[in-house]
Amino acid sequence: MNMYQVRQWYAPLAELAAEHPVAIVSRSPGTMTTLLDESPVPVVYARQVVDLERFVDEQAPKIVLYVNQNARNFQMMRYGRMWHVFVNHGESDKMYMTTNQFKAYDHALIAGDAARERLAAALWGYDVDARTTAIGRPQADHFAGAVPYPADDRTVVLYAPTWEGDRAAAAYGSIATHGVTLAERLLASPRHRLVYRPHPRSGVLDPTYRAAHERIVGAITTANAADPSAHHVYDDGPELGWQLADADVAVTDISAMIYDRLAVGKPLIVTRPAAPGADVDERGYLGDANWLHAADAGDVVARVDAAATDAEELAKLRRWVQHYFGDTTPGVATARLHAAVDQLVARWHEEAAARGGS
């Protein structure tokens, strides 16, 4: 598994471990080394199938949670006396979210109605009601990191663009088309604070994109030197959480950040790709998003203020948040996760009893 896929489950698993024994199984030596340093729950190294067999024989797990569709999952799925449950590592409208591989698992924990509708539309012969449970996004109850600026009257704006992409259909990045103007306008406003968190690959392929990124970083440094009380932030740290949870308004490109922000239930603006070949799937939230076109980037201050206060826009946002994640009140998704696990454990005991404890 990729570390970013499991890291977001650290805190939910740690809290779940207060009620049930929990361990993370790693199949890779490199991942195992990292997990030993980071994981808040015990880690099991099972590089080979014989290691999996030993783990199953010794620990007899009742539930196995899968954060991705790695082909090696199927080595674990040979074992029938446990529930195999897909939990994924995020929510989006990507094709990955409707793969027929969902059918391989006994059950899936999904985010909400949007996921349920996607699966029902895409998968033949899949009983969505029986084989899925909506839990929201419990990771949103455990956002990481401390806010690096004081609580004051400034409106905090998170600008979280993606990279330039490696093909025309995925050219969603806005740094070169929207970003410089957007940043300059926000940095010039005494009422706003900019938190700039670009994708770490920004500019790796396109020198123009890289130059635009560097202009934004330089502008933040200059603005903070002119007014140290502004506390604008260029954030390239490993922790993701406080940025999404604390910002009054977020401006993102088409990326997973959209859905991470929706899970918080707070105002969101999405940059419209300027690249004509960019593939924008408008069947879900993107069909009703609060779009910011490149030509309108100079109006970002007014757009941010409207996103934070306009009653119609806020009502629309609430409808989409409910559709994707249900109730985003802090603690609700965690409670749903625990209830789903409790129900699966109860079902395991019922099944075992019906089979005479075998």
SETOR-555293 format. One record per residue: residue number from 1; x, y, z of N, C-alpha, C in turn. Coordinates in steps of 0.02 Angstrom, whole numbers, plus 50000, padded with zeros to 5 digits. Example, Ala and Ser with C-alpha at 12.3 -4.5 7.8 and 13.67 -1.06 7.14 Angstrom:
2
n/n_east/n_north/n_up/ca_east/ca_north/ca_up/c_east/c_north/c_up
1/50660/49716/50390/50615/49775/50390/50660/49835/50390 $
2/50642/49888/50354/50684/49947/50357/50645/50002/50394 $
//
This chain:
358
n/n_east/n_north/n_up/ca_east/ca_north/ca_up/c_east/c_north/c_up
1/50042/49940/50000/50000/50000/50000/50044/50062/50000 $
2/50017/50116/49974/50051/50180/49978/50040/50210/50047 $
3/50091/50243/50073/50085/50268/50142/50030/50320/50149 $
4/50018/50361/50098/49966/50412/50106/49897/50379/50113 $
5/49890/50319/50087/49826/50285/50091/49812/50260/50162 $
6/49863/50238/50197/49853/50213/50264/49861/50266/50318 $
7/49901/50317/50304/49912/50370/50355/49846/50402/50376 $
8/49802/50413/50328/49740/50447/50345/49695/50404/50389 $
9/49711/50339/50395/49673/50295/50439/49705/50286/50508 $
10/49764/50315/50519/49798/50306/50583/49752/50325/50642 $
11/49727/50386/50642/49688/50409/50699/49623/50371/50708 $
12/49584/50358/50654/49524/50317/50663/49539/50248/50690 $
13/49594/50217/50665/49611/50150/50690/49633/50152/50763 $
14/49670/50204/50781/49692/50210/50851/49632/50216/50897 $
15/49582/50254/50877/49523/50260/50919/49483/50196/50920 $
16/49479/50162/50863/49445/50097/50860/49479/50046/50904 $
17/49545/50052/50912/49583/50004/50952/49565/50007/51026 $
18/49531/50059/51047/49508/50063/51117/49450/50014/51129 $
19/49419/49991/51075/49361/49946/51082/49374/49877/51053 $
20/49418/49872/51004/49432/49808/50971/49507/49801/50960 $
21/49535/49741/50962/49606/49733/50943/49615/49752/50870 $
22/49665/49793/50856/49677/49818/50789/49752/49811/50773 $
23/49767/49790/50712/49836/49788/50687/49836/49805/50614 $
24/49892/49832/50590/49902/49845/50519/49949/49792/50491 $
25/49928/49759/50437/49969/49708/50405/50005/49740/50346 $
26/50071/49735/50346/50112/49762/50292/50144/49705/50253 $
27/50144/49712/50186/50174/49661/50143/50241/49683/50115 $
28/50260/49746/50127/50321/49774/50098/50371/49793/50152 $
29/50435/49776/50144/50485/49794/50195/50493/49869/50204 $
30/50491/49907/50149/50498/49979/50155/50440/50010/50192 $
31/50380/49988/50175/50320/50013/50210/50322/49993/50283 $
32/50344/49932/50296/50347/49908/50365/50393/49952/50407 $
33/50450/49971/50380/50497/50013/50417/50464/50079/50435 $
34/50429/50109/50388/50394/50172/50402/50339/50163/50453 $
35/50301/50109/50447/50247/50096/50494/50273/50086/50565 $
36/50330/50054/50572/50358/50044/50639/50373/50111/50673 $
37/50391/50160/50633/50405/50227/50660/50342/50267/50673 $
38/50289/50256/50634/50232/50301/50634/50168/50272/50664 $
39/50156/50208/50654/50089/50181/50667/50070/50185/50741 $
40/50009/50208/50754/49985/50210/50824/49957/50144/50848 $
41/49954/50094/50804/49929/50027/50822/49982/49976/50803 $
42/49979/49915/50830/50029/49865/50813/50032/49851/50738 $
43/50092/49832/50716/50103/49818/50645/50129/49746/50637 $
44/50103/49712/50587/50122/49643/50573/50156/49641/50504 $
45/50214/49611/50500/50249/49604/50437/50234/49536/50408 $
46/50202/49535/50349/50183/49472/50317/50201/49476/50243 $
47/50264/49472/50228/50286/49481/50159/50264/49423/50115 $
48/50265/49363/50141/50248/49304/50101/50182/49274/50125 $
49/50153/49231/50083/50090/49199/50100/50095/49159/50164 $
50/50152/49127/50175/50161/49088/50236/50157/49132/50298 $
51/50178/49195/50291/50172/49242/50347/50100/49260/50360 $
52/50061/49268/50306/49989/49280/50314/49956/49221/50349 $
53/49974/49161/50329/49944/49101/50359/49959/49098/50433 $
54/50020/49115/50452/50039/49115/50522/49998/49167/50561 $
55/49991/49226/50532/49952/49279/50564/49880/49257/50573 $
56/49850/49228/50522/49780/49207/50527/49772/49152/50579 $
57/49819/49104/50579/49815/49049/50628/49822/49074/50699 $
58/49867/49121/50710/49881/49144/50778/49831/49195/50804 $
59/49807/49239/50760/49765/49295/50783/49691/49286/50766 $
60/49674/49244/50717/49605/49232/50698/49565/49297/50690 $
61/49585/49341/50646/49549/49404/50638/49478/49393/50614 $
62/49434/49435/50638/49363/49432/50618/49348/49478/50560 $
63/49384/49533/50555/49373/49582/50502/49440/49603/50473 $
64/49445/49607/50407/49504/49634/50374/49481/49694/50333 $
65/49512/49752/50346/49495/49814/50311/49547/49826/50257 $
66/49525/49845/50198/49569/49857/50141/49563/49930/50119 $
67/49620/49964/50115/49619/50036/50097/49629/50048/50023 $
68/49644/49994/49984/49653/50003/49912/49635/49937/49877 $
69/49645/49936/49811/49629/49877/49771/49692/49840/49748 $
70/49743/49841/49790/49806/49808/49772/49794/49734/49757 $
71/49827/49709/49705/49817/49640/49684/49835/49590/49739 $
72/49881/49609/49784/49900/49563/49837/49846/49556/49891 $
73/49795/49599/49888/49739/49590/49933/49710/49519/49927 $
74/49712/49493/49866/49679/49429/49854/49714/49371/49889 $
75/49777/49380/49907/49810/49327/49947/49778/49322/50016 $
76/49758/49378/50043/49724/49378/50108/49652/49355/50101 $
77/49622/49370/50044/49551/49355/50035/49538/49281/50023 $
78/49590/49240/50023/49579/49167/50020/49544/49141/50081 $
79/49550/49177/50136/49524/49151/50200/49451/49170/50209 $
80/49410/49119/50221/49338/49130/50221/49307/49144/50288 $
81/49342/49131/50343/49311/49138/50409/49324/49206/50439 $
82/49315/49256/50398/49322/49326/50419/49286/49368/50368 $
83/49268/49429/50387/49237/49475/50339/49292/49518/50306 $
84/49290/49519/50241/49336/49561/50203/49299/49625/50183 $
85/49324/49682/50206/49287/49745/50202/49329/49798/50168 $
86/49303/49828/50115/49338/49881/50080/49320/49949/50110 $
87/49370/49986/50132/49358/50052/50162/49385/50109/50120 $
88/49429/50093/50071/49456/50143/50026/49500/50193/50063 $
89/49522/50245/50028/49565/50296/50059/49542/50366/50040 $
90/49480/50372/50020/49454/50438/50003/49389/50432/49966 $
91/49359/50489/49950/49296/50491/49914/49305/50537/49854 $
92/49279/50516/49796/49282/50557/49737/49233/50528/49686 $
93/49229/50561/49628/49187/50536/49573/49229/50502/49520 $
94/49289/50481/49537/49333/50447/49489/49307/50377/49474 $
95/49328/50350/49416/49309/50283/49396/49328/50231/49448 $
96/49383/50244/49483/49408/50198/49535/49354/50183/49587 $
97/49309/50231/49596/49258/50224/49649/49200/50180/49628 $
98/49200/50156/49566/49146/50112/49543/49173/50049/49511 $
99/49235/50031/49524/49264/49972/49495/49225/49909/49515 $
100/49222/49861/49470/49188/49798/49483/49222/49758/49538 $
101/49282/49779/49558/49317/49745/49612/49281/49751/49679 $
102/49235/49797/49685/49195/49801/49746/49162/49734/49761 $
103/49144/49697/49709/49108/49634/49719/49151/49581/49754 $
104/49216/49590/49753/49259/49540/49784/49255/49541/49860 $
105/49232/49596/49889/49231/49604/49961/49163/49585/49989 $
106/49163/49560/50051/49100/49545/50083/49058/49607/50095 $
107/49093/49662/50109/49058/49724/50126/49102/49783/50109 $
108/49072/49841/50102/49110/49903/50091/49083/49958/50135 $
109/49127/49995/50166/49108/50054/50204/49118/50114/50158 $
110/49064/50148/50142/49065/50202/50093/49048/50268/50128 $
111/49057/50323/50091/49048/50388/50122/48975/50407/50130 $
112/48934/50399/50077/48865/50422/50082/48825/50407/50021 $
113/48773/50448/50009/48725/50435/49955/48758/50439/49886 $
114/48805/50484/49877/48838/50490/49812/48873/50425/49794 $
115/48908/50396/49841/48942/50332/49829/48892/50277/49815 $
116/48838/50276/49853/48786/50225/49843/48757/50230/49772 $
117/48743/50291/49750/48714/50300/49683/48763/50281/49629 $
118/48826/50298/49638/48877/50280/49588/48881/50204/49580 $
119/48884/50169/49636/48890/50096/49633/48828/50064/49603 $
120/48769/50089/49621/48707/50061/49594/48703/50071/49518 $
121/48728/50127/49494/48725/50141/49423/48777/50102/49383 $
122/48835/50088/49414/48891/50060/49376/48895/49984/49379 $
123/48874/49954/49434/48887/49882/49445/48824/49841/49434 $
124/48829/49792/49391/48773/49746/49380/48772/49693/49435 $
125/48712/49677/49458/48704/49623/49506/48736/49635/49573 $
126/48745/49698/49592/48776/49714/49657/48723/49745/49702 $
127/48709/49712/49758/48658/49735/49805/48689/49789/49850 $
128/48682/49851/49829/48713/49906/49865/48686/49911/49936 $
129/48621/49902/49945/48592/49909/50012/48618/49856/50060 $
130/48627/49796/50035/48649/49741/50079/48724/49741/50090 $
131/48762/49766/50042/48834/49756/50044/48875/49819/50059 $
132/48840/49874/50074/48876/49935/50092/48845/49967/50154 $
133/48886/50004/50189/48863/50044/50246/48894/50113/50240 $
134/48853/50165/50242/48877/50234/50238/48901/50257/50306 $
135/48963/50281/50309/48991/50304/50373/49016/50376/50370 $
136/49011/50410/50312/49042/50476/50307/49117/50470/50299 $
137/49152/50518/50326/49226/50517/50322/49255/50525/50392 $
138/49265/50470/50427/49290/50475/50496/49359/50508/50502 $
139/49398/50507/50448/49463/50541/50450/49455/50616/50465 $
140/49398/50644/50445/49387/50716/50456/49379/50733/50530 $
141/49368/50684/50572/49364/50696/50644/49433/50699/50676 $
142/49485/50688/50637/49553/50682/50666/49604/50720/50625 $
143/49587/50779/50602/49634/50817/50561/49697/50833/50600 $
144/49754/50827/50564/49819/50832/50597/49847/50903/50593 $
145/49890/50918/50642/49929/50979/50640/49900/51036/50678 $
146/49944/51081/50700/49924/51141/50737/49921/51200/50690 $
147/49871/51242/50699/49863/51302/50657/49921/51349/50671 $
148/49958/51372/50620/50019/51411/50631/50009/51486/50631 $
149/49949/51509/50643/49936/51581/50645/49885/51595/50700 $
150/49881/51657/50723/49835/51673/50778/49762/51675/50755 $
151/49718/51666/50802/49646/51675/50789/49632/51750/50790 $
152/49609/51776/50734/49595/51848/50730/49537/51859/50682 $
153/49529/51920/50658/49472/51937/50616/49484/51924/50541 $
154/49543/51903/50523/49556/51891/50451/49518/51830/50426 $
155/49493/51834/50366/49463/51776/50332/49519/51733/50304 $
156/49523/51671/50326/49577/51626/50305/49556/51591/50240 $
157/49597/51597/50189/49583/51566/50124/49637/51514/50109 $
158/49616/51452/50103/49662/51399/50083/49661/51394/50006 $
159/49719/51404/49976/49726/51392/49904/49768/51329/49896 $
160/49736/51275/49872/49769/51210/49869/49766/51184/49797 $
161/49809/51209/49754/49809/51187/49684/49844/51121/49675 $
162/49827/51087/49621/49862/51025/49604/49919/51041/49555 $
163/49955/50989/49534/50011/51000/49488/49986/51006/49417 $
164/50031/51017/49370/50012/51031/49301/49986/50970/49264 $
165/49999/50910/49290/49976/50849/49257/50023/50826/49203 $
166/50017/50762/49185/50062/50733/49135/50027/50716/49070 $
167/49964/50737/49062/49928/50727/49000/49873/50780/48995 $
168/49850/50792/48934/49803/50846/48923/49738/50837/48962 $
169/49714/50776/48967/49650/50764/49000/49653/50779/49075 $
170/49713/50777/49103/49721/50788/49175/49756/50854/49190 $
171/49751/50902/49145/49783/50967/49155/49738/51012/49197 $
172/49733/50994/49261/49688/51029/49307/49722/51085/49346 $
173/49788/51088/49344/49825/51136/49385/49810/51208/49367 $
174/49804/51250/49418/49785/51320/49408/49839/51371/49426 $
175/49897/51348/49448/49947/51395/49473/49966/51446/49420 $
176/49977/51424/49358/49999/51469/49306/49942/51510/49276 $
177/49881/51486/49281/49824/51520/49249/49784/51563/49296 $
178/49776/51541/49358/49738/51577/49408/49781/51601/49466 $
179/49831/51560/49483/49863/51564/49549/49898/51629/49565 $
180/49937/51655/49519/49976/51715/49534/49929/51774/49547 $
181/49880/51783/49504/49832/51838/49513/49792/51828/49577 $
182/49769/51768/49588/49730/51751/49648/49770/51768/49711 $
183/49833/51745/49712/49874/51757/49771/49888/51831/49782 $
184/49903/51866/49728/49918/51938/49735/49859/51976/49762 $
185/49799/51960/49740/49740/51995/49765/49727/51980/49839 $
186/49734/51918/49858/49723/51901/49928/49777/51929/49974 $
187/49839/51928/49951/49893/51955/49991/49888/52031/49999 $
188/49856/52063/49951/49848/52136/49955/49790/52157/50000 $
189/49748/52110/50019/49690/52126/50060/49707/52123/50134 $
190/49693/52176/50172/49707/52174/50244/49656/52132/50283 $
191/49605/52107/50248/49553/52068/50281/49562/51993/50273 $
192/49612/51973/50234/49618/51902/50217/49688/51875/50234 $
193/49691/51810/50245/49754/51775/50257/49757/51717/50207 $
194/49811/51712/50170/49819/51659/50121/49859/51602/50150 $
195/49833/51542/50143/49870/51480/50157/49879/51445/50090 $
196/49940/51443/50066/49955/51415/50000/49985/51346/50009 $
197/49949/51295/49987/49973/51226/49992/49969/51193/49923 $
198/50021/51199/49883/50021/51168/49817/50037/51094/49820 $
199/50017/51058/49769/50037/50989/49762/50114/50985/49760 $
200/50145/50937/49793/50218/50934/49796/50252/50925/49728 $
201/50215/50901/49678/50244/50893/49611/50236/50954/49567 $
202/50209/51007/49594/50197/51067/49554/50260/51092/49521 $
203/50258/51097/49455/50315/51123/49417/50367/51073/49396 $
204/50356/51009/49409/50408/50959/49392/50415/50949/49316 $
205/50362/50963/49279/50364/50952/49206/50363/51017/49166 $
206/50334/51069/49194/50323/51132/49158/50360/51189/49192 $
207/50413/51215/49162/50451/51270/49193/50408/51332/49205 $
208/50360/51345/49161/50316/51403/49171/50274/51394/49234 $
209/50250/51333/49244/50211/51318/49303/50253/51326/49366 $
210/50315/51302/49362/50361/51308/49418/50376/51381/49433 $
211/50385/51421/49382/50399/51492/49392/50340/51527/49425 $
212/50279/51510/49405/50220/51540/49436/50216/51521/49509 $
213/50230/51458/49524/50232/51436/49594/50283/51477/49634 $
214/50342/51486/49607/50394/51523/49643/50374/51597/49652 $
215/50338/51625/49605/50314/51693/49612/50266/51699/49672 $
216/50223/51649/49679/50176/51650/49736/50213/51645/49802 $
217/50261/51599/49805/50300/51591/49867/50337/51656/49883 $
218/50366/51687/49833/50401/51750/49844/50354/51805/49866 $
219/50294/51807/49837/50245/51858/49855/50223/51850/49928 $
220/50217/51788/49951/50199/51776/50021/50254/51802/50067 $
221/50316/51788/50050/50372/51812/50090/50373/51888/50093 $
222/50361/51920/50037/50361/51993/50034/50303/52022/50075 $
223/50244/51992/50069/50186/52017/50106/50195/52010/50181 $
224/50224/51955/50203/50236/51946/50275/50289/51995/50301 $
225/50338/52011/50260/50389/52059/50280/50359/52128/50287 $
226/50312/52145/50243/50280/52211/50246/50232/52216/50304 $
227/50200/52160/50322/50152/52160/50377/50157/52094/50414 $
228/50200/52089/50464/50209/52026/50500/50146/52000/50533 $
229/50098/52044/50547/50036/52022/50579/49990/51984/50531 $
230/50007/51985/50466/49964/51951/50417/49968/51875/50424 $
231/50028/51850/50438/50038/51778/50448/50012/51737/50389 $
232/50027/51759/50328/50014/51717/50270/50059/51655/50273 $
233/50037/51601/50243/50073/51537/50251/50086/51505/50184 $
234/50149/51486/50172/50166/51439/50119/50177/51372/50154 $
235/50133/51325/50141/50133/51261/50177/50155/51205/50131 $
236/50213/51176/50145/50237/51118/50109/50252/51061/50157 $
237/50221/51061/50214/50233/51010/50265/50196/50945/50252 $
238/50213/50892/50290/50183/50827/50278/50112/50820/50306 $
239/50095/50861/50355/50030/50853/50387/49975/50888/50348 $
240/49919/50852/50339/49861/50881/50306/49801/50874/50352 $
241/49770/50928/50367/49711/50925/50411/49691/50994/50435 $
242/49736/51027/50471/49719/51093/50498/49701/51141/50441 $
243/49733/51133/50383/49720/51178/50327/49647/51174/50306 $
244/49622/51112/50299/49554/51101/50277/49504/51121/50331 $
245/49520/51105/50393/49472/51117/50447/49466/51190/50467 $
246/49521/51227/50463/49521/51295/50491/49503/51348/50440 $
247/49519/51338/50376/49508/51390/50326/49434/51408/50322 $
248/49421/51473/50317/49352/51496/50309/49325/51479/50240 $
249/49369/51485/50190/49352/51469/50121/49412/51433/50090 $
250/49398/51382/50051/49451/51346/50015/49442/51356/49940 $
251/49498/51365/49906/49500/51367/49833/49544/51309/49810 $
252/49514/51262/49774/49552/51203/49753/49543/51192/49679 $
253/49589/51152/49651/49581/51128/49583/49540/51063/49585 $
254/49529/51035/49527/49496/50969/49523/49546/50918/49549 $
255/49534/50892/49607/49578/50844/49640/49541/50815/49699 $
256/49574/50769/49735/49544/50740/49795/49531/50793/49848 $
257/49566/50849/49845/49556/50902/49895/49484/50928/49895 $
258/49450/50925/49838/49380/50946/49836/49339/50906/49887 $
259/49348/50841/49886/49306/50798/49927/49329/50798/50000 $
260/49394/50808/50011/49419/50817/50079/49388/50880/50110 $
261/49382/50932/50069/49352/50994/50095/49277/50986/50104 $
262/49243/50952/50058/49171/50941/50067/49157/50904/50132 $
263/49202/50859/50150/49193/50820/50212/49193/50864/50273 $
264/49223/50924/50268/49224/50972/50323/49159/51012/50325 $
265/49127/51018/50266/49063/51053/50263/49069/51129/50262 $
266/49127/51155/50239/49138/51227/50239/49147/51253/50168 $
267/49139/51319/50157/49137/51348/50090/49197/51329/50045 $
268/49180/51320/49981/49228/51292/49933/49218/51325/49865 $
269/49273/51345/49834/49275/51369/49765/49321/51323/49726 $
270/49302/51306/49664/49342/51261/49623/49365/51299/49561 $
271/49430/51295/49547/49456/51328/49487/49435/51288/49425 $
272/49411/51324/49375/49393/51291/49311/49456/51285/49269 $
273/49474/51224/49248/49535/51216/49208/49534/51260/49146 $
274/49589/51294/49133/49594/51334/49073/49614/51293/49012 $
275/49644/51235/49023/49665/51192/48968/49604/51163/48933 $
276/49597/51172/48868/49537/51150/48832/49528/51074/48833 $
277/49582/51037/48840/49577/50964/48839/49564/50933/48906 $
278/49561/50972/48959/49551/50944/49027/49482/50910/49031 $
279/49482/50850/49057/49421/50810/49063/49385/50828/49128 $
280/49328/50861/49123/49289/50880/49182/49224/50840/49183 $
281/49219/50794/49231/49160/50752/49238/49109/50789/49281 $
282/49055/50813/49250/49007/50854/49285/48945/50816/49308 $
283/48951/50750/49313/48892/50711/49334/48878/50717/49408 $
284/48928/50734/49448/48919/50740/49520/48925/50812/49542 $
285/48962/50823/49596/48969/50891/49623/48995/50941/49572 $
286/49040/50919/49529/49070/50965/49481/49019/50994/49432 $
287/48962/50963/49426/48909/50990/49384/48875/51050/49416 $
288/48889/51062/49479/48856/51117/49516/48906/51156/49558 $
289/48970/51149/49542/49022/51179/49584/49022/51255/49579 $
290/49052/51287/49628/49062/51359/49628/49127/51373/49591 $
291/49122/51380/49524/49180/51383/49481/49213/51452/49482 $
292/49279/51452/49480/49317/51514/49469/49356/51506/49405 $
293/49338/51544/49354/49373/51543/49290/49436/51586/49294 $
294/49484/51571/49251/49547/51608/49252/49535/51682/49240 $
295/49488/51699/49197/49474/51770/49183/49447/51807/49243 $
296/49420/51769/49292/49390/51800/49351/49435/51797/49412 $
297/49496/51773/49404/49541/51766/49462/49553/51832/49497 $
298/49551/51887/49460/49561/51953/49491/49505/51973/49537 $
299/49448/51939/49532/49391/51953/49576/49388/51906/49635 $
300/49443/51874/49651/49442/51821/49701/49421/51845/49770 $
301/49439/51907/49788/49420/51932/49855/49344/51935/49861 $
302/49311/51962/49811/49238/51965/49812/49207/51896/49809 $
303/49237/51851/49770/49211/51783/49765/49219/51746/49831 $
304/49274/51756/49865/49285/51724/49930/49233/51750/49981 $
305/49223/51815/49982/49175/51844/50029/49105/51818/50015 $
306/49087/51811/49951/49021/51785/49934/49014/51712/49953 $
307/49066/51673/49942/49063/51602/49959/49051/51592/50033 $
308/49078/51638/50074/49073/51631/50146/49007/51657/50174 $
309/48971/51699/50135/48913/51733/50163/48849/51725/50123 $
310/48853/51709/50059/48793/51706/50017/48748/51648/50037 $
311/48687/51662/50056/48642/51612/50083/48627/51557/50032 $
312/48617/51577/49969/48601/51527/49917/48660/51481/49905 $
313/48720/51509/49903/48780/51469/49892/48792/51421/49950 $
314/48781/51445/50011/48791/51403/50070/48739/51347/50073 $
315/48678/51362/50052/48626/51310/50052/48643/51256/50000 $
316/48668/51277/49942/48688/51228/49891/48745/51185/49917 $
317/48793/51216/49950/48849/51178/49979/48824/51126/50028 $
318/48778/51145/50072/48752/51098/50122/48719/51038/50089 $
319/48684/51050/50034/48651/50994/49999/48703/50945/49972 $
320/48758/50971/49944/48809/50926/49917/48848/50891/49972 $
321/48861/50926/50026/48895/50894/50083/48853/50837/50109 $
322/48789/50848/50117/48744/50795/50141/48743/50737/50092 $
323/48743/50752/50027/48740/50700/49976/48802/50656/49977 $
324/48859/50686/49987/48922/50647/49985/48939/50615/50052 $
325/48926/50651/50107/48953/50628/50172/48902/50623/50228 $
326/48840/50644/50216/48792/50642/50270/48807/50696/50322 $
327/48794/50680/50384/48804/50727/50439/48879/50734/50452 $
328/48905/50795/50443/48977/50807/50454/48992/50837/50522 $
329/48943/50836/50568/48955/50858/50636/49013/50818/50665 $
330/49063/50851/50695/49120/50815/50723/49099/50757/50768 $
331/49127/50699/50756/49113/50640/50795/49061/50593/50766 $
332/49019/50618/50721/48966/50576/50693/48994/50521/50649 $
333/49041/50538/50605/49070/50487/50561/49108/50434/50601 $
334/49143/50455/50653/49179/50407/50695/49130/50360/50728 $
335/49074/50386/50753/49023/50344/50784/48995/50294/50733 $
336/48987/50316/50671/48961/50271/50619/49011/50216/50602 $
337/49076/50234/50601/49127/50183/50590/49125/50131/50644 $
338/49123/50152/50706/49122/50105/50762/49060/50062/50760 $
339/49003/50092/50744/48941/50053/50740/48944/50002/50684 $
340/48974/50020/50628/48980/49973/50572/49025/49915/50591 $
341/49081/49929/50624/49126/49875/50645/49091/49831/50697 $
342/49056/49861/50744/49020/49822/50795/48970/49775/50761 $
343/48935/49801/50711/48886/49760/50676/48918/49702/50639 $
344/48975/49715/50608/49011/49662/50573/49037/49609/50621 $
345/49061/49630/50679/49083/49582/50730/49024/49540/50754 $
346/48967/49572/50765/48908/49536/50786/48886/49485/50733 $
347/48890/49505/50670/48873/49459/50615/48921/49401/50613 $
348/48985/49414/50628/49034/49360/50629/49015/49309/50682 $
349/48997/49332/50741/48978/49285/50795/48915/49247/50777 $
350/48867/49280/50745/48806/49246/50724/48822/49191/50673 $
351/48865/49207/50625/48884/49159/50574/48921/49100/50606 $
352/48967/49115/50651/49006/49062/50684/48960/49017/50725 $
353/48912/49047/50760/48865/49007/50801/48822/48963/50757 $
354/48800/48990/50700/48758/48951/50654/48796/48892/50625 $
355/48862/48898/50621/48904/48844/50594/48934/48802/50649 $
356/48907/48808/50708/48931/48768/50764/48999/48788/50789 $
357/49014/48854/50781/49078/48880/50806/49137/48865/50763 $
358/49125/48838/50702/49180/48820/50658/49207/48881/50622 $
//
